Amino acid sequence: MFNYIIIKVGFILITKEMVQTTIAQNFLPDEFTLSELQRVLLTARDDAKISADSLFYAKAPKLPFLEKVLDEKGMQKKTKRNSYRPSQLYRFNAEVVMDSIYY
């Protein structure tokens, strides 16, 4: 019973931190797509503002702690690892987060 309580409290803390900090970067590769970020966030917390594609994809690229990845020529770096259509790659930068970040 004691182990269950520890696991439950840990899960609650992680789900809270997942939407209030950039802890999601620990569950993603260095360069990731917005759909990968969205899946990680939804694993921890099923929230309408995250699960609604139109809301998430409109807001996420504007977040101050995310930046588009550029290749050596300065062009936007894309990947086809999740679909046939190329997706923009992003990475976390060193921006300090002060408030709930995905809302």
N, C-alpha and C positions, 0 to 999 in steps of 0.2 A: 504494500500500500504506500509506503514511504517513497519508493522509487517512482511510482505513478505520479505522486504530487510534485516531485522534483521535475519530472519530464513535462508535466502540464504547465507548471510555472515557467519553465524555460521556453516552452512553445509560445505562451502568452507574451513573454518579453520579446522574443524574436519577431512575432507578428506585429507587435507595436513598433519596434525599432525599424522594421522593414518599410513602413510608410513615413517614418519621422527622421530617418537618417539615410545615408548611402550604403548601408550594410549589404544591400543587394549586390554590390560589386564583388563581394566575397563568393557569390554563387554564380558568377558569370565569367566568361573569358575576358581578357583585357580589351578586346574589340568585340562588340556584340551588336545585334540588331535590336530595334525597338520591340519587335515581337518576342525576342528572347527575354528582354527586361520585363515585358508585360507578363510572360509566363511565370517568371520567378516571383514576381509580386503577387500574382494570383494563387500561387502555391501556398503562400503564407496567409493571404487575406482575400476573400472573395468580396470585392467592393465594386459597386456599379460604376464608379468613376474610373476605375482601372480596367474593368472588363468591357466597358463600352469602347469599341475600337475608335469610333470617331472622336470621342473626348480624349482618349489617351494619346492617339497619334497626332492630334492637334496641339496638345499641351507639352508632351514629352520633349520634342526637339527644342523647345524654348526654355527648358529648365537650365538654370545657370551652372549647374555642376556636370552637365553633359556637353560634349563637343563632338562634332563630326570628325571622323578620321580621314586624313588626307594621305595620298601616296607620295612617293618621292618627287613626282612632277607637280604636286600641289592640287591634283584632281581628287574629287571625293572618292574614297575607297568603298567599294561595294562587294557583296558576296552573294553567291547563289546556294549557300549551304542549306537553307531552309525552304527554298522554292526555286522554280525555274526563272522567276523574275528577280533581277538583281535588287538587293536591299542595301540601303546605306548602313555603314558601320559607324558606331559611336563608341566613346570611351568616357569614363569618369575623369574629371579634372580635379584640381585641388581646392575648388570653391567650398567655402565653409557654409554648412546648412544650418539655419537658425529656426526654421519652422517646419511644419508638416510639408513634405516636399512634393507629394504626388496629388495634392488637393488644391 
